[in-house]
Amino acid sequence: MQISLSLVLAFGIMVVLLIRFGGLRVLHAIICTLFGFLLAATWLAPQIQQFLTNLPGAGK
C-alpha cells in the first residue's frame, strides 16, 4: 500500500492540533502510534487492509 506524503502530512497536522487544542497528550499519541505498529505486525493486518480498501471512496 502506498501512502502519499500529503496524507502523512495531513495526519501529522491533525495530531499536532489535537495535542495543542483537543487535550490529546503526547503520551496518548505515542501509545496510539505504538499500538498501530504492533497491530500491523499481527495476523489481523491483511484483514484490516482489505477492510480499508473496500470502504466507499477508498479507490478514489
Backbone as ProteinMPNN parsed JSONL, in Angstrom:
{"seq_chain_A": "MQISLSLVLAFGIMVVLLIRFGGLRVLHAIICTLFGFLLAATWLAPQIQQFLTNLPGAGK", "coords_chain_A": {"N_chain_A": [[0.845, -1.169, 0.0], [0.612, 2.125, -0.916], [1.397, 5.139, 0.596], [0.623, 8.44, 0.424], [2.604, 11.424, 0.589], [1.191, 13.703, 1.212], [-0.994, 12.71, 2.638], [0.221, 11.698, 4.945], [1.247, 14.082, 5.927], [-1.151, 15.481, 6.401], [-2.312, 13.918, 8.457], [-0.326, 14.28, 10.37], [-0.578, 17.027, 10.893], [-3.153, 17.025, 11.968], [-2.702, 15.573, 14.342], [-0.942, 17.274, 15.701], [-2.647, 19.495, 16.062], [-4.612, 18.307, 17.676], [-3.094, 17.711, 19.936], [-2.417, 20.282, 20.774], [-4.908, 21.707, 21.009], [-7.005, 19.949, 21.498], [-6.733, 18.456, 23.773], [-5.307, 16.125, 23.659], [-2.801, 14.186, 24.885], [0.772, 13.984, 24.679], [1.821, 11.529, 25.408], [-0.403, 9.879, 25.005], [-0.65, 10.002, 22.217], [1.748, 8.77, 21.475], [1.374, 6.193, 22.513], [-0.829, 5.364, 20.962], [0.362, 5.358, 18.429], [2.355, 3.391, 18.754], [0.651, 1.226, 19.226], [-0.537, 1.015, 16.704], [1.677, 0.238, 15.118], [2.274, -2.231, 16.332], [-0.123, -3.59, 15.847], [-0.025, -3.742, 13.083], [1.82, -5.707, 12.75], [0.584, -8.059, 13.331], [-1.527, -10.978, 12.758], [-3.874, -9.912, 11.961], [-3.477, -7.802, 10.258], [-3.679, -8.121, 7.322], [-6.494, -8.446, 7.038], [-7.453, -6.03, 8.059], [-6.328, -4.254, 6.241], [-7.651, -5.088, 3.899], [-10.302, -4.468, 4.619], [-10.127, -1.659, 4.853], [-9.497, -1.027, 2.234], [-11.828, -1.741, 0.914], [-13.658, 0.142, 1.707], [-16.132, 2.631, 0.977], [-15.215, 4.998, -1.437], [-12.516, 4.639, -1.09], [-10.958, 3.908, -3.233], [-10.573, 6.15, -4.728]], "CA_chain_A": [[0.0, 0.0, 0.0], [1.371, 3.354, -0.984], [0.836, 6.246, 1.373], [1.147, 9.675, -0.137], [3.193, 12.358, 1.54], [0.156, 14.638, 1.662], [-1.794, 12.027, 3.651], [1.026, 11.683, 6.169], [1.288, 15.463, 6.4], [-2.476, 15.81, 6.936], [-2.448, 13.265, 9.753], [0.593, 14.942, 11.284], [-1.183, 18.291, 11.291], [-4.265, 16.716, 12.863], [-2.158, 15.177, 15.643], [-0.432, 18.487, 16.353], [-3.802, 20.278, 16.501], [-5.233, 17.622, 18.806], [-2.236, 17.869, 21.107], [-2.482, 21.683, 21.233], [-6.226, 22.243, 21.312], [-8.004, 18.936, 21.785], [-6.492, 17.761, 25.018], [-4.566, 14.884, 23.449], [-1.477, 14.255, 25.496], [1.83, 13.404, 23.867], [1.895, 10.114, 25.769], [-1.508, 9.191, 24.329], [-0.298, 9.896, 20.8], [2.816, 7.767, 21.362], [0.772, 4.887, 22.747], [-1.636, 5.029, 19.775], [1.289, 5.048, 17.344], [2.928, 2.071, 19.029], [-0.41, 0.245, 19.016], [-0.668, 0.843, 15.261], [2.806, -0.562, 14.636], [2.11, -3.598, 16.816], [-1.257, -4.18, 15.137], [0.406, -4.025, 11.713], [2.666, -6.9, 12.765], [-0.197, -9.226, 13.717], [-2.226, -11.689, 11.694], [-5.042, -9.123, 11.581], [-3.103, -6.742, 9.319], [-4.289, -8.266, 5.994], [-7.935, -8.212, 7.111], [-7.661, -4.593, 8.237], [-6.005, -3.632, 4.949], [-8.745, -5.395, 2.978], [-11.461, -3.694, 5.047], [-9.924, -0.258, 4.491], [-9.53, -0.931, 0.776], [-13.199, -1.911, 0.454], [-14.51, 1.245, 2.146], [-16.563, 3.501, -0.117], [-14.35, 6.143, -1.673], [-11.109, 4.327, -0.841], [-10.256, 3.756, -4.501], [-10.509, 7.426, -5.463]], "C_chain_A": [[0.895, 1.239, 0.0], [0.645, 4.438, -0.197], [1.458, 7.522, 0.837], [1.676, 10.579, 0.973], [2.141, 13.322, 2.064], [-0.733, 14.011, 2.733], [-1.061, 11.995, 4.984], [1.083, 13.083, 6.764], [-0.046, 15.879, 7.022], [-2.681, 15.184, 8.312], [-1.51, 13.892, 10.785], [0.038, 16.263, 11.795], [-2.345, 18.049, 12.249], [-3.776, 16.345, 14.263], [-1.649, 16.402, 16.396], [-1.592, 19.335, 16.868], [-4.499, 19.628, 17.687], [-4.403, 17.76, 20.076], [-2.376, 19.285, 21.661], [-3.848, 22.072, 21.754], [-7.241, 21.208, 21.767], [-7.782, 18.156, 23.061], [-5.794, 16.417, 24.857], [-3.169, 15.058, 24.023], [-0.466, 13.559, 24.583], [1.95, 11.91, 24.151], [0.791, 9.317, 25.085], [-1.197, 8.989, 22.851], [0.778, 8.832, 20.581], [2.245, 6.369, 21.541], [-0.06, 4.45, 21.542], [-0.75, 4.653, 18.595], [1.908, 3.673, 17.539], [1.896, 0.969, 18.827], [-0.593, -0.027, 17.526], [0.45, -0.006, 14.683], [2.676, -2.017, 15.086], [0.964, -4.307, 16.106], [-0.881, -4.551, 13.714], [1.253, -5.295, 11.637], [1.892, -8.171, 13.119], [-0.84, -9.879, 12.505], [-3.467, -10.936, 11.232], [-4.738, -8.087, 10.499], [-3.717, -6.923, 7.927], [-5.799, -8.014, 5.991], [-8.243, -6.725, 7.264], [-7.391, -3.868, 6.925], [-7.135, -3.873, 3.946], [-9.993, -4.593, 3.338], [-11.316, -2.227, 4.629], [-9.958, -0.053, 2.986], [-10.956, -0.985, 0.256], [-14.152, -0.815, 0.935], [-14.924, 2.099, 0.958], [-15.646, 4.715, -0.229], [-12.88, 5.858, -1.466], [-10.31, 4.237, -2.135], [-10.092, 5.049, -5.263], [-9.248, 8.167, -5.188]], "O_chain_A": [[1.809, 1.368, 0.814], [-0.567, 4.618, -0.321], [2.68, 7.662, 0.804], [1.251, 10.502, 2.125], [2.186, 13.717, 3.229], [-1.182, 14.708, 3.643], [-1.658, 12.238, 6.032], [0.976, 13.245, 7.98], [-0.069, 16.551, 8.053], [-3.169, 15.844, 9.229], [-1.874, 14.018, 11.954], [0.164, 16.585, 12.976], [-2.508, 18.778, 13.227], [-4.371, 16.757, 15.258], [-1.899, 16.547, 17.593], [-1.535, 19.842, 17.988], [-4.933, 20.322, 18.606], [-4.953, 17.908, 21.168], [-2.446, 19.472, 22.876], [-3.958, 22.694, 22.811], [-8.251, 21.569, 22.372], [-8.577, 17.277, 23.393], [-5.699, 15.65, 25.816], [-2.452, 15.993, 23.664], [-0.815, 12.662, 23.816], [2.157, 11.117, 23.233], [1.026, 8.196, 24.633], [-1.455, 7.918, 22.3], [0.72, 8.079, 19.609], [2.598, 5.455, 20.795], [-0.002, 3.287, 21.143], [-1.072, 3.732, 17.844], [1.979, 2.88, 16.6], [2.223, -0.103, 18.316], [-0.783, -1.175, 17.126], [0.201, -0.877, 13.849], [2.94, -2.933, 14.307], [1.066, -5.493, 15.796], [-1.358, -5.556, 13.187], [1.383, -5.89, 10.567], [2.482, -9.248, 13.198], [-0.715, -9.398, 11.378], [-4.054, -11.291, 10.21], [-5.662, -7.551, 9.887], [-4.241, -5.951, 7.383], [-6.326, -7.432, 5.043], [-9.191, -6.221, 6.662], [-8.141, -2.97, 6.542], [-7.529, -2.957, 3.224], [-10.674, -4.087, 2.446], [-12.26, -1.626, 4.117], [-10.404, 0.993, 2.515], [-11.268, -0.341, -0.746], [-15.337, -0.844, 0.602], [-14.142, 2.273, 0.023], [-15.344, 5.373, 0.766], [-12.057, 6.756, -1.648], [-9.102, 4.469, -2.129], [-9.52, 5.046, -6.353], [-9.041, 9.254, -5.727]]}, "name": "protein", "num_of_chains": 1, "seq": "MQISLSLVLAFGIMVVLLIRFGGLRVLHAIICTLFGFLLAATWLAPQIQQFLTNLPGAGK"}
